[in-house]
Amino acid sequence: MINKKLLNNDDLERMMVFKRPVRVVFDDIEEVGLIESHNDTTVKINGSYFMKNSCQFYAIRPTVF
């Protein structure tokens, strides 16, 4: 699995619109899901809100053999 870091609102919006799975990392917590919504400060994934300034978000892409 290849993970590409999502760096800005456009990246997050693209993942939400095309319903692509993302991985969010906060300290020791990792969660995978679809972005339900996002604004200037938070991203909602699987019903939970994650602060943009405290978390890292990654696009999940399958590996190519």
FIVOKE-151137 format. One record per residue (C-alpha): residue number from 1; x, y, z. Coordinates in steps of 0.05 Angstrom, whole numbers. Example, Ala and Ser with C-alpha at 12.3 -4.5 7.8 and 13.67 -1.06 7.14 Angstrom:
<sites>
+-----+--------+--------+--------+
: num :      u :      v :      w :
+-----+--------+--------+--------+
:   1 :    246 :    -90 :    156 :
:   2 :    273 :    -21 :    143 :
+-----+--------+--------+--------+
</sites>
This chain:
<sites>
+-----+--------+--------+--------+
: num :      u :      v :      w :
+-----+--------+--------+--------+
:   1 :      0 :      0 :      0 :
:   2 :     27 :     68 :    -20 :
:   3 :      8 :    129 :     22 :
:   4 :     11 :    200 :     -6 :
:   5 :      8 :    256 :     44 :
:   6 :    -51 :    303 :     35 :
:   7 :    -24 :    373 :     41 :
:   8 :    -82 :    422 :     31 :
:   9 :   -157 :    432 :     27 :
:  10 :   -158 :    415 :    -47 :
:  11 :   -127 :    347 :    -33 :
:  12 :   -178 :    332 :     22 :
:  13 :   -236 :    356 :    -22 :
:  14 :   -213 :    312 :    -79 :
:  15 :   -211 :    251 :    -34 :
:  16 :   -280 :    267 :     -7 :
:  17 :   -313 :    279 :    -75 :
:  18 :   -284 :    216 :   -106 :
:  19 :   -297 :    175 :    -43 :
:  20 :   -225 :    151 :    -36 :
:  21 :   -202 :    121 :     30 :
:  22 :   -155 :    161 :     73 :
:  23 :   -112 :    146 :    133 :
:  24 :   -108 :    195 :    190 :
:  25 :    -51 :    192 :    241 :
:  26 :    -53 :    226 :    309 :
:  27 :      1 :    206 :    359 :
:  28 :    -10 :    130 :    367 :
:  29 :    -79 :    131 :    336 :
:  30 :    -91 :    111 :    264 :
:  31 :   -157 :    107 :    229 :
:  32 :   -177 :     91 :    158 :
:  33 :   -242 :    114 :    126 :
:  34 :   -277 :    162 :     79 :
:  35 :   -278 :    237 :     90 :
:  36 :   -350 :    256 :    107 :
:  37 :   -336 :    331 :    112 :
:  38 :   -280 :    381 :    125 :
:  39 :   -272 :    455 :    140 :
:  40 :   -214 :    501 :    156 :
:  41 :   -198 :    466 :    222 :
:  42 :   -226 :    396 :    222 :
:  43 :   -237 :    333 :    180 :
:  44 :   -294 :    285 :    196 :
:  45 :   -278 :    212 :    183 :
:  46 :   -321 :    154 :    207 :
:  47 :   -362 :    201 :    251 :
:  48 :   -300 :    228 :    287 :
:  49 :   -270 :    297 :    280 :
:  50 :   -195 :    305 :    272 :
:  51 :   -159 :    372 :    279 :
:  52 :   -119 :    389 :    216 :
:  53 :    -63 :    421 :    255 :
:  54 :    -54 :    359 :    300 :
:  55 :    -61 :    303 :    250 :
:  56 :    -30 :    278 :    186 :
:  57 :    -75 :    254 :    129 :
:  58 :    -55 :    205 :     74 :
:  59 :    -88 :    180 :     11 :
:  60 :    -87 :    104 :      8 :
:  61 :    -68 :     75 :    -58 :
:  62 :    -59 :      1 :    -74 :
:  63 :     10 :    -22 :    -92 :
:  64 :     23 :    -39 :   -164 :
:  65 :     61 :   -104 :   -179 :
+-----+--------+--------+--------+
</sites>
